[in-house]
């Protein structure tokens, strides 16, 4: 299998390469920018599989495919989980949210191996994704969730949710009134339903609402701790790999 990684953050690229090596998948090349990638594709045989980051240092990686016709299979590695995952599903073998989990990576490689006979027939069509990335705030997002409380149904306005979190295989909304509600969904499914202007996924376990952040504190291993208005059931920590994007989101 001929594999390349396109990722502008070199430590992240090296980590992904190590994780793939543990799966007996050898990475043939690591590219770090749109310009470098275009030049490489113009002068080299195209790979079977690309691990593709969306946001590179000199632009969106889709610009590579505008310049060069590529028929490789794609697995996205992305932090754009807030609004584009459904499009990623439609236009790739799979997608992996940063920070990349080794078990999810193994599942994606297994999925590719099952798809491999048709890999060269993949047509890279990123129009839907580009629209979502460029105009994310034009989308319609959920305004409320309906939850069951005993024998009753209760409507929870999204703008009253301090955070969404997962625990014991359940997904919960914690509201400004200090109550938890079990939702009939997953954090992954929330990604295309709640506004990325208001909510940010700080880790695999939490989404936080910017309007309820009370304090942000430096934490161990270059992470951040968030204090919300009322939620205090467990520590709310920004994963190290998400700190940079979180700070940009706050601006």
NUKETOR-305430 format. One record per residue (C-alpha): x, y, z; residue in three letters. Coordinates in steps of 0.2 Angstrom, whole numbers, plus 2048, in hexadecimal, padded with zeros to 3 digits. Layout:
BEGIN
pt xx X; yy Y; zz Z; type ALA
...
This chain:
BEGIN
pt xx 800; yy 800; zz 800; type UNK
pt xx 807; yy 811; zz 7FB; type UNK
pt xx 802; yy 81E; zz 808; type UNK
pt xx 805; yy 830; zz 80B; type UNK
pt xx 801; yy 83D; zz 818; type UNK
pt xx 7FC; yy 84F; zz 814; type UNK
pt xx 7FD; yy 858; zz 825; type UNK
pt xx 805; yy 869; zz 829; type UNK
pt xx 809; yy 866; zz 83B; type UNK
pt xx 818; yy 85B; zz 83A; type UNK
pt xx 817; yy 854; zz 84C; type UNK
pt xx 805; yy 84E; zz 847; type UNK
pt xx 80B; yy 847; zz 837; type UNK
pt xx 819; yy 83D; zz 840; type UNK
pt xx 80D; yy 837; zz 84D; type UNK
pt xx 801; yy 830; zz 840; type UNK
pt xx 80F; yy 828; zz 837; type UNK
pt xx 814; yy 81F; zz 847; type UNK
pt xx 802; yy 819; zz 84A; type UNK
pt xx 801; yy 813; zz 838; type UNK
pt xx 812; yy 80A; zz 83A; type UNK
pt xx 80A; yy 801; zz 849; type UNK
pt xx 7FD; yy 7FA; zz 83D; type UNK
pt xx 80A; yy 7F5; zz 831; type UNK
pt xx 806; yy 803; zz 825; type UNK
pt xx 815; yy 80C; zz 81E; type UNK
pt xx 814; yy 81E; zz 81A; type UNK
pt xx 81E; yy 822; zz 80A; type UNK
pt xx 81D; yy 835; zz 80B; type UNK
pt xx 818; yy 843; zz 816; type UNK
pt xx 813; yy 854; zz 80E; type UNK
pt xx 80F; yy 864; zz 818; type UNK
pt xx 808; yy 871; zz 80C; type UNK
pt xx 7FD; yy 873; zz 7FD; type UNK
pt xx 80B; yy 879; zz 7F3; type UNK
pt xx 817; yy 86B; zz 7F8; type UNK
pt xx 809; yy 85E; zz 7F5; type UNK
pt xx 804; yy 865; zz 7E3; type UNK
pt xx 817; yy 864; zz 7DE; type UNK
pt xx 818; yy 852; zz 7E5; type UNK
pt xx 809; yy 84C; zz 7DC; type UNK
pt xx 80F; yy 853; zz 7CC; type UNK
pt xx 81F; yy 849; zz 7CD; type UNK
pt xx 81B; yy 839; zz 7D5; type UNK
pt xx 80F; yy 82A; zz 7D3; type UNK
pt xx 800; yy 82D; zz 7DD; type UNK
pt xx 7FD; yy 823; zz 7ED; type UNK
pt xx 7F0; yy 816; zz 7F1; type UNK
pt xx 7EA; yy 820; zz 801; type UNK
pt xx 7EC; yy 831; zz 807; type UNK
pt xx 7EA; yy 837; zz 819; type UNK
pt xx 7E4; yy 849; zz 816; type UNK
pt xx 7E3; yy 857; zz 822; type UNK
pt xx 7D7; yy 865; zz 81C; type UNK
pt xx 7DF; yy 875; zz 822; type UNK
pt xx 7F1; yy 876; zz 81D; type UNK
pt xx 7FD; yy 885; zz 821; type UNK
pt xx 7FB; yy 88C; zz 80F; type UNK
pt xx 7E9; yy 889; zz 80C; type UNK
pt xx 7DB; yy 87B; zz 80B; type UNK
pt xx 7E2; yy 86A; zz 805; type UNK
pt xx 7D4; yy 86A; zz 7F8; type UNK
pt xx 7DF; yy 876; zz 7EE; type UNK
pt xx 7EA; yy 867; zz 7EA; type UNK
pt xx 7DC; yy 85E; zz 7E1; type UNK
pt xx 7D7; yy 86E; zz 7D8; type UNK
pt xx 7E9; yy 86E; zz 7D1; type UNK
pt xx 7EC; yy 85B; zz 7CE; type UNK
pt xx 7E0; yy 84D; zz 7CA; type UNK
pt xx 7E3; yy 840; zz 7D8; type UNK
pt xx 7DA; yy 82F; zz 7D8; type UNK
pt xx 7E0; yy 829; zz 7E9; type UNK
pt xx 7D5; yy 824; zz 7F7; type UNK
pt xx 7D4; yy 831; zz 805; type UNK
pt xx 7D2; yy 830; zz 818; type UNK
pt xx 7D0; yy 841; zz 820; type UNK
pt xx 7D9; yy 846; zz 830; type UNK
pt xx 7D0; yy 856; zz 835; type UNK
pt xx 7CB; yy 861; zz 843; type UNK
pt xx 7BC; yy 868; zz 839; type UNK
pt xx 7B0; yy 85C; zz 842; type UNK
pt xx 7A4; yy 86A; zz 847; type UNK
pt xx 79B; yy 86B; zz 836; type UNK
pt xx 7A2; yy 860; zz 828; type UNK
pt xx 7A3; yy 84E; zz 82D; type UNK
pt xx 794; yy 849; zz 823; type UNK
pt xx 79C; yy 84F; zz 813; type UNK
pt xx 7AD; yy 847; zz 818; type UNK
pt xx 7A3; yy 836; zz 819; type UNK
pt xx 79C; yy 838; zz 807; type UNK
pt xx 7AD; yy 83D; zz 7FF; type UNK
pt xx 7BA; yy 832; zz 807; type UNK
pt xx 7BE; yy 821; zz 80E; type UNK
pt xx 7BD; yy 827; zz 820; type UNK
pt xx 7C1; yy 836; zz 82B; type UNK
pt xx 7CB; yy 837; zz 83B; type UNK
pt xx 7C8; yy 845; zz 848; type UNK
pt xx 7D7; yy 84C; zz 850; type UNK
pt xx 7DF; yy 847; zz 85C; type UNK
pt xx 7DF; yy 837; zz 852; type UNK
pt xx 7DB; yy 827; zz 85C; type UNK
pt xx 7E5; yy 817; zz 858; type UNK
pt xx 7D5; yy 80C; zz 858; type UNK
pt xx 7CC; yy 817; zz 84C; type UNK
pt xx 7DB; yy 818; zz 841; type UNK
pt xx 7DC; yy 805; zz 841; type UNK
pt xx 7C9; yy 804; zz 83C; type UNK
pt xx 7CC; yy 811; zz 82E; type UNK
pt xx 7DB; yy 807; zz 827; type UNK
pt xx 7D0; yy 7F7; zz 828; type UNK
pt xx 7C2; yy 800; zz 81F; type UNK
pt xx 7CE; yy 806; zz 811; type UNK
pt xx 7D5; yy 7F4; zz 80F; type UNK
pt xx 7C3; yy 7EE; zz 80C; type UNK
pt xx 7C0; yy 7FC; zz 7FF; type UNK
pt xx 7D1; yy 7FA; zz 7F7; type UNK
pt xx 7CC; yy 7F1; zz 7E7; type UNK
pt xx 7C2; yy 801; zz 7E2; type UNK
pt xx 7CE; yy 80E; zz 7E9; type UNK
pt xx 7D5; yy 814; zz 7D8; type UNK
pt xx 7C3; yy 817; zz 7D3; type UNK
pt xx 7C0; yy 824; zz 7E1; type UNK
pt xx 7BB; yy 835; zz 7DA; type UNK
pt xx 7C0; yy 843; zz 7E5; type UNK
pt xx 7B2; yy 850; zz 7E5; type UNK
pt xx 7B4; yy 85C; zz 7F4; type UNK
pt xx 7A7; yy 869; zz 7EF; type UNK
pt xx 79B; yy 865; zz 7FD; type UNK
pt xx 7A9; yy 866; zz 80A; type UNK
pt xx 7B0; yy 876; zz 803; type UNK
pt xx 79F; yy 87E; zz 804; type UNK
pt xx 79E; yy 879; zz 816; type UNK
pt xx 7AF; yy 87E; zz 81B; type UNK
pt xx 7AE; yy 88F; zz 812; type UNK
pt xx 79C; yy 893; zz 818; type UNK
pt xx 799; yy 889; zz 828; type UNK
pt xx 78E; yy 897; zz 830; type UNK
pt xx 782; yy 897; zz 822; type UNK
pt xx 77C; yy 886; zz 827; type UNK
pt xx 76C; yy 883; zz 831; type UNK
pt xx 770; yy 87B; zz 842; type UNK
pt xx 764; yy 874; zz 84F; type UNK
pt xx 75C; yy 880; zz 85B; type UNK
pt xx 756; yy 873; zz 868; type UNK
pt xx 757; yy 861; zz 86D; type UNK
pt xx 748; yy 857; zz 873; type UNK
pt xx 74C; yy 84B; zz 881; type UNK
pt xx 741; yy 83F; zz 88B; type UNK
pt xx 73F; yy 843; zz 89E; type UNK
pt xx 735; yy 835; zz 8A6; type UNK
pt xx 725; yy 834; zz 89C; type UNK
pt xx 727; yy 846; zz 896; type UNK
pt xx 730; yy 84E; zz 887; type UNK
pt xx 73A; yy 85E; zz 88A; type UNK
pt xx 742; yy 86A; zz 87E; type UNK
pt xx 753; yy 870; zz 881; type UNK
pt xx 759; yy 880; zz 878; type UNK
pt xx 76A; yy 87D; zz 871; type UNK
pt xx 770; yy 88F; zz 877; type UNK
pt xx 76C; yy 889; zz 889; type UNK
pt xx 778; yy 87B; zz 888; type UNK
pt xx 789; yy 87E; zz 891; type UNK
pt xx 791; yy 86E; zz 88A; type UNK
pt xx 78E; yy 85E; zz 882; type UNK
pt xx 798; yy 84F; zz 888; type UNK
pt xx 799; yy 83C; zz 887; type UNK
pt xx 799; yy 830; zz 896; type UNK
pt xx 797; yy 81E; zz 898; type UNK
pt xx 792; yy 81C; zz 885; type UNK
pt xx 784; yy 82A; zz 888; type UNK
pt xx 784; yy 83C; zz 881; type UNK
pt xx 77E; yy 849; zz 88C; type UNK
pt xx 779; yy 85C; zz 88C; type UNK
pt xx 77D; yy 866; zz 89B; type UNK
pt xx 772; yy 876; zz 89C; type UNK
pt xx 774; yy 887; zz 8A4; type UNK
pt xx 767; yy 882; zz 8B1; type UNK
pt xx 773; yy 875; zz 8B7; type UNK
pt xx 76B; yy 865; zz 8B0; type UNK
pt xx 771; yy 856; zz 8A6; type UNK
pt xx 766; yy 84F; zz 898; type UNK
pt xx 76A; yy 83F; zz 88F; type UNK
pt xx 769; yy 841; zz 87C; type UNK
pt xx 764; yy 834; zz 86F; type UNK
pt xx 774; yy 838; zz 865; type UNK
pt xx 787; yy 838; zz 865; type UNK
pt xx 794; yy 845; zz 865; type UNK
pt xx 798; yy 840; zz 854; type UNK
pt xx 786; yy 843; zz 84E; type UNK
pt xx 786; yy 854; zz 856; type UNK
pt xx 794; yy 85A; zz 84B; type UNK
pt xx 789; yy 85F; zz 83D; type UNK
pt xx 77B; yy 865; zz 848; type UNK
pt xx 782; yy 872; zz 853; type UNK
pt xx 78A; yy 883; zz 84E; type UNK
pt xx 79D; yy 883; zz 84E; type UNK
pt xx 79C; yy 896; zz 852; type UNK
pt xx 794; yy 891; zz 863; type UNK
pt xx 79B; yy 880; zz 867; type UNK
pt xx 7AC; yy 879; zz 866; type UNK
pt xx 7B1; yy 867; zz 868; type UNK
pt xx 7C0; yy 868; zz 874; type UNK
pt xx 7C3; yy 856; zz 876; type UNK
pt xx 7BB; yy 845; zz 871; type UNK
pt xx 7B0; yy 847; zz 880; type UNK
pt xx 7AA; yy 859; zz 881; type UNK
pt xx 7A2; yy 867; zz 877; type UNK
pt xx 7A2; yy 878; zz 87F; type UNK
pt xx 797; yy 887; zz 87D; type UNK
pt xx 7A1; yy 897; zz 87B; type UNK
pt xx 794; yy 8A1; zz 884; type UNK
pt xx 796; yy 897; zz 894; type UNK
pt xx 7A9; yy 897; zz 896; type UNK
pt xx 7AD; yy 89F; zz 8A6; type UNK
pt xx 7C0; yy 89D; zz 8A7; type UNK
pt xx 7CE; yy 894; zz 89D; type UNK
pt xx 7DD; yy 88E; zz 8A7; type UNK
pt xx 7EE; yy 887; zz 8A1; type UNK
pt xx 7EE; yy 875; zz 8A5; type UNK
pt xx 7FB; yy 867; zz 8A4; type UNK
pt xx 803; yy 861; zz 894; type UNK
pt xx 800; yy 871; zz 88B; type UNK
pt xx 7ED; yy 86E; zz 88D; type UNK
pt xx 7DF; yy 87A; zz 893; type UNK
pt xx 7D2; yy 878; zz 8A0; type UNK
pt xx 7C1; yy 880; zz 89E; type UNK
pt xx 7B6; yy 886; zz 8AB; type UNK
pt xx 7A4; yy 887; zz 8A6; type UNK
pt xx 796; yy 891; zz 8AF; type UNK
pt xx 78E; yy 882; zz 8B8; type UNK
pt xx 795; yy 872; zz 8B2; type UNK
pt xx 7A2; yy 86B; zz 8BE; type UNK
pt xx 79F; yy 858; zz 8BE; type UNK
pt xx 7B0; yy 855; zz 8B6; type UNK
pt xx 7BF; yy 85E; zz 8B0; type UNK
pt xx 7BC; yy 866; zz 89F; type UNK
pt xx 7CC; yy 865; zz 896; type UNK
pt xx 7D1; yy 86B; zz 884; type UNK
pt xx 7DB; yy 85D; zz 87C; type UNK
pt xx 7ED; yy 862; zz 878; type UNK
pt xx 7EA; yy 85F; zz 865; type UNK
pt xx 7DB; yy 86B; zz 866; type UNK
pt xx 7E3; yy 879; zz 870; type UNK
pt xx 7E8; yy 883; zz 860; type UNK
pt xx 7D8; yy 882; zz 857; type UNK
pt xx 7CF; yy 886; zz 868; type UNK
pt xx 7D8; yy 896; zz 86A; type UNK
pt xx 7D4; yy 89B; zz 858; type UNK
pt xx 7C2; yy 897; zz 85B; type UNK
pt xx 7C2; yy 8A3; zz 869; type UNK
pt xx 7C8; yy 8B1; zz 85F; type UNK
